[in-house]
């Protein structure tokens, strides 16, 4: 197995919902920490949302492992941020039998 090149600094964030005072809620993103990762594009496609064309790219994001339940271990529904780029995390699995690295299945959507 070739070791991943962890050369991208990503911010791990989790959605926080708080009351908006009018019976609803407001969604904000809280930073959980910073992780070094390897980001590899897999495939892309086009879609549409609210009459806006979207370009969607799927990624494999590899990073050092963390124990289950640790705040530094990503999970589905969280996201990575890298400058203006946002990678939504869909699934997280161990990427090797030794458990040293995690593989995050993620996607990025951009309005075109």
HUHUHU-V523894 format. One record per residue. RES is the residue in three letters. SS is DSSP state (~ for helix, > for strand, _ for the rest). PHI is phi as a letter, one per 20 degrees, with the letter a starting at -180 (none if undefined). D_LAST is the distance of its C-alpha to the last C-alpha in Angstrom with 2 decimals. Layout:
BEGIN
res:RES ss:SS phi:PHI d_last:D_LAST
res:RES ss:SS phi:PHI d_last:D_LAST
END
This chain:
BEGIN
res:UNK ss:_ phi:none d_last:37.19
res:UNK ss:_ phi:e d_last:35.29
res:UNK ss:_ phi:f d_last:34.64
res:UNK ss:_ phi:f d_last:31.04
res:UNK ss:_ phi:e d_last:30.01
res:UNK ss:_ phi:e d_last:29.30
res:UNK ss:_ phi:d d_last:27.74
res:UNK ss:> phi:c d_last:24.80
res:UNK ss:> phi:e d_last:25.76
res:UNK ss:> phi:d d_last:23.85
res:UNK ss:> phi:e d_last:24.57
res:UNK ss:> phi:e d_last:25.46
res:UNK ss:> phi:c d_last:24.85
res:UNK ss:> phi:c d_last:26.07
res:UNK ss:> phi:f d_last:25.30
res:UNK ss:> phi:c d_last:28.22
res:UNK ss:> phi:d d_last:28.95
res:UNK ss:> phi:c d_last:31.39
res:UNK ss:> phi:g d_last:33.01
res:UNK ss:_ phi:e d_last:31.60
res:UNK ss:_ phi:n d_last:35.05
res:UNK ss:_ phi:c d_last:34.20
res:UNK ss:_ phi:n d_last:34.59
res:UNK ss:_ phi:d d_last:31.07
res:UNK ss:> phi:b d_last:29.45
res:UNK ss:> phi:d d_last:26.94
res:UNK ss:> phi:d d_last:24.74
res:UNK ss:> phi:c d_last:24.64
res:UNK ss:> phi:d d_last:24.24
res:UNK ss:> phi:d d_last:27.41
res:UNK ss:> phi:f d_last:27.65
res:UNK ss:> phi:e d_last:29.99
res:UNK ss:> phi:r d_last:30.19
res:UNK ss:> phi:c d_last:28.86
res:UNK ss:> phi:c d_last:28.84
res:UNK ss:> phi:e d_last:28.64
res:UNK ss:> phi:b d_last:26.65
res:UNK ss:> phi:d d_last:25.50
res:UNK ss:> phi:d d_last:21.82
res:UNK ss:> phi:c d_last:21.19
res:UNK ss:> phi:f d_last:18.05
res:UNK ss:> phi:d d_last:19.09
res:UNK ss:> phi:b d_last:16.60
res:UNK ss:> phi:b d_last:13.06
res:UNK ss:> phi:b d_last:11.71
res:UNK ss:> phi:d d_last:9.17
res:UNK ss:> phi:b d_last:9.88
res:UNK ss:> phi:b d_last:9.76
res:UNK ss:> phi:b d_last:11.24
res:UNK ss:_ phi:l d_last:12.83
res:UNK ss:_ phi:m d_last:11.25
res:UNK ss:> phi:d d_last:7.63
res:UNK ss:> phi:f d_last:5.59
res:UNK ss:> phi:c d_last:5.61
res:UNK ss:> phi:d d_last:6.36
res:UNK ss:> phi:d d_last:9.97
res:UNK ss:> phi:c d_last:12.55
res:UNK ss:> phi:e d_last:16.23
res:UNK ss:> phi:c d_last:18.70
res:UNK ss:> phi:d d_last:22.45
res:UNK ss:> phi:d d_last:23.52
res:UNK ss:> phi:d d_last:27.25
res:UNK ss:> phi:b d_last:29.47
res:UNK ss:> phi:f d_last:33.16
res:UNK ss:_ phi:f d_last:34.63
res:UNK ss:_ phi:b d_last:35.94
res:UNK ss:_ phi:f d_last:38.33
res:UNK ss:_ phi:g d_last:37.19
res:UNK ss:_ phi:n d_last:37.15
res:UNK ss:_ phi:f d_last:36.73
res:UNK ss:_ phi:f d_last:34.22
res:UNK ss:_ phi:e d_last:32.83
res:UNK ss:_ phi:e d_last:32.03
res:UNK ss:_ phi:f d_last:28.45
res:UNK ss:_ phi:b d_last:28.12
res:UNK ss:_ phi:g d_last:25.69
res:UNK ss:_ phi:n d_last:23.88
res:UNK ss:_ phi:e d_last:23.87
res:UNK ss:> phi:b d_last:21.14
res:UNK ss:> phi:d d_last:21.05
res:UNK ss:> phi:c d_last:19.58
res:UNK ss:> phi:c d_last:19.36
res:UNK ss:_ phi:m d_last:18.63
res:UNK ss:_ phi:e d_last:15.16
res:UNK ss:> phi:e d_last:14.35
res:UNK ss:> phi:c d_last:15.35
res:UNK ss:> phi:d d_last:16.76
res:UNK ss:> phi:e d_last:18.10
res:UNK ss:> phi:e d_last:21.46
res:UNK ss:> phi:d d_last:22.45
res:UNK ss:> phi:b d_last:25.80
res:UNK ss:> phi:c d_last:28.25
res:UNK ss:> phi:c d_last:31.10
res:UNK ss:> phi:f d_last:33.62
res:UNK ss:_ phi:e d_last:32.51
res:UNK ss:_ phi:b d_last:36.08
res:UNK ss:_ phi:f d_last:39.57
res:UNK ss:_ phi:f d_last:40.83
res:UNK ss:_ phi:m d_last:38.37
res:UNK ss:_ phi:e d_last:37.43
res:UNK ss:> phi:c d_last:33.66
res:UNK ss:> phi:d d_last:31.08
res:UNK ss:> phi:d d_last:28.04
res:UNK ss:> phi:d d_last:25.11
res:UNK ss:> phi:e d_last:22.65
res:UNK ss:> phi:c d_last:19.34
res:UNK ss:> phi:b d_last:15.61
res:UNK ss:> phi:c d_last:12.54
res:UNK ss:> phi:d d_last:9.40
res:UNK ss:> phi:c d_last:6.22
res:UNK ss:> phi:f d_last:3.81
res:UNK ss:_ phi:d d_last:0.00
END
